[in-house]
Amino acid sequence: MKSKLSFIIFFCLVSLCTFAQERYFPTADTWLRKDPSELLVDNVKLKNAIDFAISSESQANKNLKLAHYQSAFGREPFGFPIGPMKDRGSANGLVIYKGYIIAEWGDPSRVDLTFSVAKSILSTTVGLAVDKGLIKSEKDLVFPYMAPIIPYEPYKVLMNKSDHLTSEDVFELFDTEHNRKITWEHLLRQTSDWEGTLWGKPDWADRPLGNSSSWLDRERNEPGTVYKYNDTRVNVLALAAMNVWRKPLPIVLKEHVMDRIGASPTWRWTGYENSFVIIDGQIMQSVSGGSHWGGGMFISAFDQARFGYLTLNKGKWNGEQIISESWIEKSLSPTSVQTNYGFMNYFLNTDKKEIPEAPESAFFHLGAGVNMIYVDAENDLVIVTRWIDNNKKAELVEKVLNAIMK
């Protein structure tokens, strides 16, 4: 009896190891493709889904500078871009099923801005800092971690120093009574209501609400009580995270994530023309967590898919835990003040409101454009779709799901 039980345990362990080994992960140079029929996917329905994605391309101008000024963003106070932008490509994307590419359209290797998908990249760098103990807990207050910020302003050598005796040479991110109450989690969930101006963009000037007479002196919400999507505050988190790492976040991302998941060398993460600071005697650019004012993440659909596949696998890649599973779980946890949002920019399918035909456990990294990385562990599915009409993204997911549920 004892030997039989030992055999059963051994068999189960072997089965588990075999299953783990069978899980496919692409190498740095190759992502295997399979004919959909090999995975029992309906070819006709899948083709219809891809045709739908192509025909549903966004009608916004491909010149993103013009598109910016033609949108509400361009009409905001201080709404002018201060970071690099580039003309976008046509609709493109990928369908990854059970780890394999089963469909692609357009030019998925083209490098374009991904807008607020960069927020998911940013929150990942904070998660890595927590995993490595640089931040003890995301529930910690941020201000005890912060040193004075020393901006890099070479033009100041031309100034008359005596005219600036009363001007500060440094600035603080969390030196007000309100800002001292903000935790890392508040910033990650966009519930901080941080007050101030960063890189020439006041917090009140981003998607301003109500009457303009109240923009400057409105009452502040207690951190954690009100959700407000705000890129100035996202950029505050980026600068705070760089201060903790003491090196540029693109370097952190490359070393700890992108190289380890086999991403291409073509992605770039940028900040603004005025977002340079000095840390430890080095000039560093603080990156943008989106492309609201230009800058942000330039990346291909293939590299987006790798990041999406990493999050589908709970931060693990080919047996190596890149991001802790606990951080992914936290990123997918909602709050009562915004039930469809976790850590930025994890959008949740709470009560199936966003995508009715998808599992409630599905989520997506989302940015303007529309750029979307749909992640569905229940169906072992990742969809990257770029430059699709915002109102059509849910329908695209539904069509792909119908194809794989043959």
Buried (B, 14 or more C-beta within 10 A) or exposed (E): EEEEEEEEEEEEEEEEEEEEEEEEBBEEEEBEEBEBEEBEBBBEBBBBBBEBBBEBBBEBBBBBBBBBBEBEBBEBEBBBBBBBBBEBBBBBBBBBBBBBBBBBBBBBBBBBBBBBBBBBBBBBBBBBBBBEEBBEEBEBBBBEBBEEBEBBEEEEEEEEEEEEEEEEEEBBBBEBEBBEBBBBBBBBBBBBBBBBEBBBBBBBBBBBEEEEEEBEEBEBBEBBEBBBBBBBBBBBBBBBBBBBBEBBBBEBBBEBBBEBBBBBEEBBBBBBBBBBBBBEEEEBBBBBBBBBBBBBBBBBBBBBBBBBBBBBBBBBBBEEEBBBEEBBEBBBEBBEBBEBBBBBBBBBBBEEEBBEBBBBEBBBBBBBBBBBBBBBBEBBBBBBBBBBBBEBBBBBBBBBBBBBEE
